[in-house]
């Protein structure tokens, strides 16, 4: 039987005194240090600078669901903040408290294309911490059924016979689909009219409604498989596993460069390194799951973990590439 001694009776009192002493100390710590000590202690807001329904939204919601298991049951709430070709949502995260409870689905175009087109209120190095690169984007060159072409070569020939007549839709000015179209124009020697929409879903609706002739977007996969549009090629270095008969653009004879793109996860500058490391580890585990990879592939998203430093270098390199490309096609900073 345990004996009741003065020392045992004093133990609870010592624990209470220690807790009381620690409370003011914790309260005095900076927000980042408190987050580091017990992160995450509330839901994490995952800002997506795109509207619901597109590939980016599918990626974010898939990760939000699966990351819970690798973050001790933490809740991740997707917050769609479209506008300004990703500028609105990206800026919102840049201005957030660096306590580890706000993170960004960072579109590569936010840091590679937009800085070459307009003066932005944020910079990659000055305003963000990178947790890592998470995925690449397999866009599909897709045309409306009534256009009557079955291959990219046929589309190029049609465009050459009708300069400036064919249209291509995108998720917005300076979006990936816009830039891909500009690359196709330049390297194939054709002229087309760009029609920007508010997101991929709207561009897809316009294609099915025969309001535009082409899109270069991951949503083209579902349209083609459903028989609502015709896939001509992947705008990627390999074929899509779910459309093995559709060639990669590198197989079509059209020479295009495919610099780093896709998405990463970023936090506001000053977020504690242990938080970034923990999120990076959770992301890497999540992206390695076959179920997650298959689910993303159906949305033309290629799960691809890239360590933070490597992804940052890739973004900076791609920014230089797009500076030259945009200048060559007459797109200059506003």
C-alpha positions as CSV (number, residue, x, y, z in Angstrom):
1,X,0.0,0.0,0.0
2,X,1.3,3.5,-0.8
3,X,2.2,5.5,2.1
4,X,0.9,9.1,2.7
5,X,4.0,11.2,3.3
6,X,4.6,15.0,3.5
7,X,6.5,14.7,0.2
8,X,3.6,13.0,-1.6
9,X,1.2,15.6,-0.2
10,X,3.4,18.4,-1.5
11,X,3.8,17.0,-5.1
12,X,0.4,18.3,-6.4
13,X,1.1,21.8,-5.0
14,X,4.6,21.8,-6.7
15,X,3.0,20.9,-10.1
16,X,0.4,23.7,-9.7
17,X,3.2,26.3,-8.9
18,X,5.2,25.1,-11.9
19,X,2.2,25.5,-14.2
20,X,1.4,28.9,-12.8
21,X,5.0,30.0,-13.4
22,X,5.0,28.7,-17.0
23,X,1.7,30.4,-18.0
24,X,3.1,34.0,-18.0
25,X,6.2,32.8,-19.8
26,X,4.1,31.2,-22.6
27,X,1.9,34.2,-22.9
28,X,5.0,36.4,-23.3
29,X,6.4,34.3,-26.2
30,X,6.0,35.7,-29.7
31,X,3.2,34.2,-31.8
32,X,5.6,32.2,-33.9
33,X,7.3,30.7,-30.9
34,X,3.9,29.7,-29.3
35,X,2.8,28.1,-32.6
36,X,6.1,26.2,-32.7
37,X,5.5,24.8,-29.2
38,X,2.0,23.3,-29.8
39,X,1.3,23.5,-33.6
40,X,-1.3,23.1,-34.8
41,X,-3.6,24.1,-31.9
42,X,-6.6,25.1,-34.1
43,X,-7.7,24.6,-37.7
44,X,-5.3,25.5,-40.5
45,X,-6.6,27.8,-43.2
46,X,-5.6,26.6,-46.6
47,X,-5.9,29.5,-49.0
48,X,-6.5,28.6,-52.7
49,X,-6.2,31.5,-55.1
50,X,-8.6,29.9,-57.5
51,X,-12.4,29.4,-57.7
52,X,-13.9,26.1,-56.7
53,X,-14.2,23.3,-59.3
54,X,-10.8,23.4,-61.1
55,X,-7.7,21.3,-60.7
56,X,-6.2,23.5,-58.0
57,X,-9.3,23.1,-55.9
58,X,-9.3,19.3,-56.3
59,X,-5.6,19.3,-55.3
60,X,-6.2,21.4,-52.2
61,X,-9.3,19.5,-51.0
62,X,-7.6,16.2,-51.5
63,X,-4.6,17.3,-49.5
64,X,-6.8,18.9,-46.8
65,X,-8.6,15.6,-46.3
66,X,-5.5,13.3,-46.3
67,X,-3.1,15.5,-44.3
68,X,-5.3,15.2,-41.2
69,X,-3.9,11.7,-40.7
70,X,-0.3,12.9,-40.8
71,X,-0.9,16.0,-38.6
72,X,-2.4,14.3,-35.5
73,X,-6.0,14.9,-36.6
74,X,-5.6,18.6,-37.3
75,X,-8.4,20.2,-39.4
76,X,-7.5,22.0,-42.6
77,X,-10.1,24.3,-44.0
78,X,-10.0,25.2,-47.7
79,X,-10.6,28.9,-48.3
80,X,-11.0,29.8,-52.0
81,X,-9.8,33.3,-52.7
82,X,-9.8,33.8,-56.5
83,X,-9.1,37.1,-58.3
84,X,-6.3,38.9,-60.0
85,X,-4.9,35.7,-61.6
86,X,-4.0,34.3,-58.1
87,X,-2.9,37.7,-56.7
88,X,-5.8,38.2,-54.3
89,X,-5.4,34.9,-52.4
90,X,-1.6,35.0,-52.6
91,X,-1.5,38.5,-51.1
92,X,-3.9,37.5,-48.4
93,X,-1.5,34.8,-47.2
94,X,1.5,37.2,-47.4
95,X,-0.2,39.5,-45.0
96,X,-1.3,36.8,-42.5
97,X,0.1,36.1,-39.1
98,X,3.1,33.7,-39.4
99,X,1.8,31.4,-36.7
100,X,1.6,28.3,-38.9
101,X,-2.2,28.4,-39.2
102,X,-2.5,30.0,-42.6
103,X,-0.9,28.4,-45.7
104,X,-1.1,28.9,-49.4
105,X,-1.6,26.6,-52.3
106,X,1.2,28.4,-54.2
107,X,0.7,28.4,-57.9
108,X,4.0,28.6,-59.8
109,X,2.6,31.3,-62.1
110,X,2.2,33.6,-59.1
111,X,6.0,33.8,-58.8
112,X,7.2,33.1,-62.3
113,X,4.7,34.8,-64.7
114,X,2.9,37.5,-62.7
115,X,6.1,39.4,-61.6
116,X,6.9,39.9,-65.2
117,X,3.5,41.4,-66.0
118,X,2.7,43.7,-63.1
119,X,4.1,45.2,-59.9
120,X,3.0,43.0,-57.1
121,X,2.7,43.7,-53.3
122,X,4.6,40.5,-52.5
123,X,7.8,38.8,-53.4
124,X,8.7,35.1,-53.0
125,X,11.8,35.7,-50.8
126,X,10.5,38.7,-48.9
127,X,7.0,37.4,-48.0
128,X,6.9,33.6,-48.1
129,X,8.4,30.5,-46.6
130,X,8.2,27.4,-48.8
131,X,7.2,24.1,-47.3
132,X,7.9,22.3,-50.6
133,X,6.7,21.7,-54.2
134,X,3.8,19.3,-54.3
135,X,2.6,18.6,-57.8
136,X,2.9,19.3,-61.5
137,X,0.2,20.1,-63.9
138,X,-0.7,17.9,-66.9
139,X,-2.8,20.2,-69.1
140,X,-4.6,18.7,-72.1
141,X,-4.9,20.5,-75.5
142,X,-8.6,20.0,-76.0
143,X,-10.8,21.3,-78.8
144,X,-14.6,21.5,-79.3
145,X,-16.2,18.6,-81.1
146,X,-17.6,20.7,-83.9
147,X,-14.2,22.0,-85.0
148,X,-13.6,18.8,-86.9
149,X,-10.0,18.2,-86.1
150,X,-8.5,15.0,-84.5
151,X,-4.8,15.8,-84.2
152,X,-2.7,18.7,-83.1
153,X,-1.2,18.8,-86.6
154,X,-4.7,19.3,-88.1
155,X,-5.5,22.0,-85.6
156,X,-2.2,23.9,-86.5
157,X,-3.0,23.6,-90.2
158,X,-6.5,25.0,-89.6
159,X,-5.1,27.9,-87.6
160,X,-2.7,28.7,-90.4
161,X,-5.4,28.8,-92.9
162,X,-7.5,31.1,-90.7
163,X,-5.1,33.4,-88.9
164,X,-6.6,35.2,-86.0
165,X,-10.0,33.4,-86.3
166,X,-9.6,30.5,-83.9
167,X,-10.1,31.2,-80.2
168,X,-8.7,29.6,-77.0
169,X,-10.1,30.0,-73.6
170,X,-8.2,30.0,-70.3
171,X,-8.7,30.4,-66.5
172,X,-7.7,34.0,-66.9
173,X,-5.1,36.4,-68.2
174,X,-1.6,35.2,-67.3
175,X,-3.0,31.8,-66.1
176,X,-1.2,28.6,-67.1
177,X,-3.6,27.9,-69.9
178,X,-3.1,31.4,-71.3
179,X,0.7,31.1,-71.2
180,X,0.6,27.6,-72.7
181,X,-1.5,29.0,-75.6
182,X,1.0,31.7,-76.2
183,X,3.8,29.1,-76.3
184,X,1.8,27.1,-78.8
185,X,1.2,30.2,-80.9
186,X,4.9,31.1,-80.9
187,X,6.4,27.6,-81.5
188,X,3.8,26.5,-84.0
189,X,3.7,29.7,-85.9
190,X,0.0,30.4,-85.6
191,X,-2.3,33.2,-84.6
192,X,-5.2,32.7,-82.3
193,X,-7.5,35.0,-80.2
194,X,-7.3,34.5,-76.4
195,X,-10.5,34.6,-74.3
196,X,-9.9,34.8,-70.6
197,X,-12.5,33.4,-68.1
198,X,-12.8,33.5,-64.3
199,X,-11.6,29.9,-63.9
200,X,-11.0,26.6,-65.5
201,X,-14.6,25.5,-64.9
202,X,-16.0,28.5,-66.9
203,X,-13.5,27.9,-69.7
204,X,-14.5,24.2,-69.9
205,X,-18.2,25.2,-70.1
206,X,-17.5,27.6,-72.9
207,X,-15.6,24.9,-74.8
208,X,-18.5,22.4,-74.5
209,X,-20.9,25.1,-75.5
210,X,-18.7,25.7,-78.6
211,X,-18.1,29.3,-77.6
212,X,-14.3,28.8,-77.9
213,X,-12.4,26.5,-80.1
214,X,-9.7,25.2,-77.7
215,X,-8.4,25.1,-74.1
216,X,-5.1,23.9,-72.7
217,X,-6.2,22.9,-69.2
218,X,-6.3,19.8,-67.0
219,X,-10.1,19.8,-67.1
220,X,-9.8,18.7,-70.7
221,X,-9.2,15.2,-69.4
222,X,-12.8,14.8,-68.1
223,X,-14.3,16.5,-71.1
224,X,-12.5,14.2,-73.5
225,X,-13.2,11.0,-71.6
226,X,-16.8,12.0,-71.4
227,X,-17.1,12.5,-75.1
228,X,-17.8,16.2,-74.8
229,X,-14.6,17.4,-76.4
230,X,-11.6,16.1,-78.3
231,X,-8.1,15.7,-76.8
232,X,-5.3,16.4,-79.2
233,X,-2.2,16.2,-76.9
234,X,-0.9,16.6,-73.3
235,X,1.0,19.8,-72.7
236,X,3.5,17.8,-70.8
237,X,6.6,15.6,-71.4
238,X,4.6,12.3,-71.3
239,X,1.2,10.8,-72.1
240,X,-1.6,10.7,-69.6
241,X,-2.0,7.1,-68.2
242,X,-5.8,7.4,-68.6
243,X,-5.5,8.5,-72.3
244,X,-2.7,6.4,-73.6
245,X,-3.6,7.0,-77.3
246,X,-3.3,10.8,-76.9
247,X,0.3,11.9,-77.6
248,X,2.5,14.2,-75.5
249,X,3.1,17.5,-77.2
250,X,6.8,16.5,-77.4
251,X,5.7,13.7,-79.8
252,X,3.7,15.9,-82.1
253,X,6.6,17.8,-83.8
254,X,5.7,21.1,-82.0
255,X,8.8,22.2,-80.1
256,X,7.9,23.8,-76.8
257,X,9.8,24.3,-73.5
258,X,8.2,23.0,-70.3
259,X,9.8,24.9,-67.4
260,X,9.0,24.2,-63.7
261,X,5.4,24.9,-62.9
262,X,2.6,23.3,-60.9
263,X,2.1,24.0,-57.2
264,X,3.8,24.2,-53.9
265,X,2.7,25.0,-50.3
266,X,3.9,28.2,-48.8
267,X,3.4,30.1,-45.5
268,X,3.9,33.7,-44.5
269,X,7.4,34.9,-43.9
270,X,8.6,34.2,-40.4
271,X,6.7,31.0,-39.9
272,X,8.9,28.8,-37.6
273,X,11.1,26.3,-39.3
274,X,9.8,23.4,-37.2
275,X,6.3,24.1,-38.5
276,X,7.6,24.1,-42.1
277,X,9.5,20.9,-41.5
278,X,6.5,19.2,-40.0
279,X,4.2,20.2,-42.8
280,X,6.8,19.2,-45.4
281,X,7.1,15.8,-43.9
282,X,3.3,15.4,-43.8
283,X,3.0,16.5,-47.4
284,X,5.7,14.1,-48.6
285,X,3.9,11.2,-46.8
286,X,0.5,12.2,-48.2
287,X,1.8,12.5,-51.8
288,X,3.4,9.1,-51.6
289,X,0.0,7.4,-51.0
290,X,-1.2,5.5,-54.0
291,X,-4.8,6.5,-53.3
292,X,-3.9,10.2,-53.2
293,X,-1.8,9.9,-56.4
294,X,-4.5,8.2,-58.3
295,X,-7.2,10.6,-57.2
296,X,-5.0,13.6,-58.2
297,X,-4.1,12.0,-61.6
298,X,-7.8,11.8,-62.5
299,X,-7.7,15.6,-62.2
300,X,-4.6,15.8,-64.4
301,X,-2.5,16.7,-61.3
302,X,0.8,14.8,-61.0
303,X,1.8,14.3,-57.4
304,X,5.5,15.2,-57.2
305,X,7.2,16.1,-53.9
306,X,10.1,18.6,-54.2
307,X,12.1,19.8,-51.2
308,X,11.7,23.4,-50.3
309,X,15.1,24.7,-51.4
310,X,14.9,22.8,-54.8
311,X,11.4,24.2,-55.5
312,X,12.5,27.7,-54.7
313,X,15.4,27.5,-57.1
314,X,13.1,26.0,-59.8
315,X,10.7,28.9,-59.5
316,X,13.4,31.5,-59.8
317,X,14.8,29.8,-62.9
318,X,11.3,29.6,-64.5
319,X,10.8,33.3,-63.8
320,X,13.8,34.1,-66.0
321,X,12.4,31.9,-68.7
322,X,9.0,33.6,-68.7
323,X,10.6,37.0,-68.7
324,X,12.1,36.2,-72.1
325,X,9.0,34.4,-73.4
326,X,6.6,37.2,-72.4
327,X,8.8,39.9,-73.9
328,X,9.0,38.0,-77.2
329,X,5.2,37.9,-77.5
330,X,4.7,41.5,-76.5
331,X,3.4,41.0,-73.0
332,X,5.0,43.6,-70.8
333,X,4.7,44.7,-67.2
334,X,1.8,47.0,-66.6
